[in-house]
Amino acid sequence: MKQLILGGARSGKSAIAERLATESDSQVLYIATATSGDGEMAERIAKHRQRRPDHWLLTEEPVHLAATLKQQAREGLCILVDCLTLWLTNIMFMDEGRHFQVEMDALLKTLPELPGEIIMVSNEVGLGIVPMGEMTRQFQDESGLLHQNVAAVCDRVVLTVAGLPHTLKGEKL
């Protein structure tokens, strides 16, 4: 099963994804895409680490998500990716975006073929005001397209608002 858990900042999306992973009765591999570029982000990462069970496996992969998923995915394993929008930021700004389309295409090609359970968390950033800057508008556009493409291959898509899951596609939570 492939699931996409969307929501705004502090909406509870990661907690829902972590609950689903725990309930899967499978070994869990947490793929973290964040990089600790500043003190505030380092604090966020630390909070996520504290919430995760010690027996979960961890891979930190900020760029080559498709390759990591392809290498790790197998039956009996639940992979939780947190989060797609941080990964998107990483690939958009890496090497002035030269590898952006390669990494994006690789993820969208690989995702439908993966065995096991995949839970992906992502920030829904397209519900607010259109940003003024070119780069932030491009990010908002690309994240919207990413979500559409990932949602198309997922069995379940959930929008999280105020800690409450709203199932958009598939079996209700």
N, C-alpha and C positions, 0 to 999 in steps of 0.2 A: 504494500500500500504506500502511496505517495501522498503527502499532505503538505499544504501551504497554510501557515498561520500568519495572518496579516494583522496589523494594528498600528496605532500611533505610538508615540513615545510614552512609556510608562502605562501602556494600556493593559498589561498583563499577558501579552502574547507569549513571552518566553516561559512564564510560569505554566501556562496551558500546555505548551509544547513539552516542557519537562515532565508534566503530569502524564501526558500521553506516552512519552518514552518510558516512564516508570511502569505504567500499566501494560506495556507491550509484552511483558514476560520474556523479553529477549535481552541479550547482552546489548549495552548501549555504548555507542561511540559518539562523542560530542565533537563536532568540528567547529572550532572557533575561527571566525574570519577577522576579528578585530585586531588592531595593532594598538599598542599603548603609546600613542604619540604625545599625550599630555597627561597631567595629573588627574584631571577629571575623568578621562577615559580609563586610566589605570584603576581608579576607584570603581567604576562601573564593572570592569573586568573582574576585579576582586570580589564584588558582590555576587556575580554570576558563579565564580569559582566556589564560594562559600555555600551556595545553594545546591550545587551538584553533589550527588552521592560519590563517595570516595572510590567505589568499585567501577564507576563509569570510566571507559577509556577516553582519552583526549588526544586530538590532533589539532594543531594550530596551523591553518592554511589560509593566508590572506589573499592569495592570487589564483593558484592552480586548483580550483575547486573541482572541476570536472575530472581531472586526472586523479585526484584524491578519492573522489566518489567511486570512480571506475575501479580503482585499485582495492578499495576497502569493502564495497558493498557485497553482501552475500546473504543467503537465506539464514534466518536465525539471528540476524544482527539488525538492530534499530539504529539508524544514523540520524542524529539531530544536528542540523546545520543552523548556527546562529551567528550572523544573520546575512541574508542575501544583500541587503542594502549597504552594509559595511563592505562586503565583497565587491559590490558594484562600484563603490567609491574607490576602493583600492585599485581596481583594474582601469577605471577611468583616468586616474591620476598617475598611474605607473607608466614610466617611459613616454610621458606626454600622450598617453592613450593609444600608442602604436599597437599594443596587444589586446586592446579592448574587444574588438570584434572577434578575434580568434578565441578568446576565453569565453565570450558570450555564446558564440556558435557551438563551442565544445560542450558547454553545459546543456544547452537546449537539445543537442544531438544525443548526449549521454544519458540524460535523465530518464527518458522513456524505457531504456534498455536495462536499467539497474534492478538487480534482485534485492530481496529483503525489504525492510520498511525504511522509508525516508521521510523525515519530518523537517520542513524548512520554515524558518522564521524570517519575516521581513517587515520593514516599516512601510506603512502606507503613507506616503508623503504627498499624494496628489489630491487630497481633499481640501486643501487650504488655498491661500492666495497664491497666484502664479508669481514666482520670484522675479526680482528685477534684473539680476545678473544673468548673463548668457550661460555661464557654466552651471549655475544652480537650476536654470530652466532646462538645460540639457539633462542634468541629473534627474530632475523630476520626470521628464519625458521618458528617459531610458528606464527608470524604475517602473513606470507604468507599463511600458512594453514588456519588460522582464516579467512582471507579475501576470500579465495576460498570457504570455507564452508558457510560464510555469504552471499557471492555473489550468491551462488547457490539457496538460498531461497528468495532472493530479487527480486522485480519486476523491479527495476531500479538500475543500478550501474553507477556511474559517476566518471571519473578521472579528477581531477582539476590540470591544469598546468597554471601558470602565471595568475591566476584569471579566466581562461577560462574553462568552463565545457565541457568535452568530454564524451558523453554518450556511454558506453560500452555495456549496456544491457537495453532494455525497451524503453519507449517513450523518445524522445529527449527533453532536457530542452529548 
